[in-house]
């Protein structure tokens, strides 16, 4: 077995299990927004999910680089690959803002920002998945 299928497998599993947590963040933050007071368990769960997302984004970057390396750098020139990399950086920035909003958890506006950021991340992840599959450019 060569390096490419191993790297691709790591990439796909991380996308499903690791970045799938973003949907959990979005759903949890959206549902908790309707409550008068947010239970501390919700804040703890959101913190764990965002930490897991941070590590998953790092693993996605490393496995993506490994895929490109094992393909002999053939993806460097592809615009879909470059755009996916930029969108990964955007995901990291939004995740960082989400973690910052979690630290300011006195009221429900941070939950609103967390939910909005998580739903935005879901949309970006969907775009990246389409780019990876369709490879338009």
N, C-alpha and C positions, 0 to 999 in steps of 0.2 A: 504494500500500500504506500502510495506517495504522500507527500506533505499536503498537497492541495485538498484532497477529500477530507483529511483530518481537520485542516484549518476551516474548511467550509462547514463541516459538521459543528465545530465549536461556535462558529459565527451564527449558524441557524438556531442552535439550541439556546445560545445567549439571547438572540433576538426574541425567541418565543418565551422562555422562562424568565429572563432578566428584564427585558424591556416590556414584557407583558404586565409587569407590576405597575406600569404607568396607568393602565386602565383601572387598576385597583385604587390608585391614588385619586384618580378623577371621580370614580364612583363614591368612594368613601368621603372625600371632601364635599362633593355635591350633596350627598345625603345628610351629612352632619351639619350642613349650613342651615337646614330647616329647624334644627333643635335650638331651644333657648340657650342652654348651656352645653358646651361640648365636653363629653367625658374625657378624662385624662387618658383612658385606653385608646381613644381615637387619635389623640396627639402622638401617643407612643407608636401606634401602628403606622401613622403617616410618616413619622421619623424613620422607622425601620424600612418602609417601602422606598423612601427617597434615598436612603443610604444604599440600599440594594440596587437602585437604578443608577447611582453614581458608579458603583463597581461594574455594573453591566455595561455602561457606556465606555468605561476604560477597556473592558474586555472586548467589546465590539471594535474599538479602535485597533487594539493589538491583533485580533484575529483578522481584521480587514487588511492590515499591513502584511500579515503572514500570508494571506491569500494572494495579495499582489506580488509578494516576494516569490512565492512558489510558482506563480505564473510567469516568472521572469520579468516582472515589471510591466507586463503588457497592458495593464489597466491604467497606467499613468496618463496616457493620452486620451482616454475616454472621458467625455464630458459628464456622462451619468455618474462615473466614479468620483470625479472631482466635486460635482454637486452633492453627492451623497456624503462626502467628507465634510463639506461646508455645513450641511444640514446636521451632521453629527455634532459639530461644534456649537451650532445653535441649540441643539438639544441639551448639551452640557450647560450652556448659559441659562436656559430656562430652568433646568433642574437646580442650578445654583440659586436662582431667584426664588424658587419654590422652597428650598431648604432655609433660605433667609427668612421668608415669610413664616415658616414654621416656628422660627425662634421668637417671632413677635405674635404670640398666640393669645393675647388678652381678649380679643373680640372676634366677631365673625368676619369682618373684612379680610383678615388674612386667609380665612378659609375660601373666600370668594376668589382671591388671587391664586391660591393653590389650585382650586378647581379649574379656573381659567387656564392656568399654565399647564396643568396635566392634560386637559382636553386639547390644547394646542400641540403638546408633545405627541399625543395620539395621532393627530392629523399629520404631523411631520414624519412620524414613524411609518404611517401608511404611504406617504409619498416616497420615502426611501425604499420601502419594500417594492413598490411598483417600479421604481428606477432600476433596482437590482434585478428584477425579473424581465422587464421589457428591454432594458439597455438601449434606449432610443437613439443615442448619439455615439 
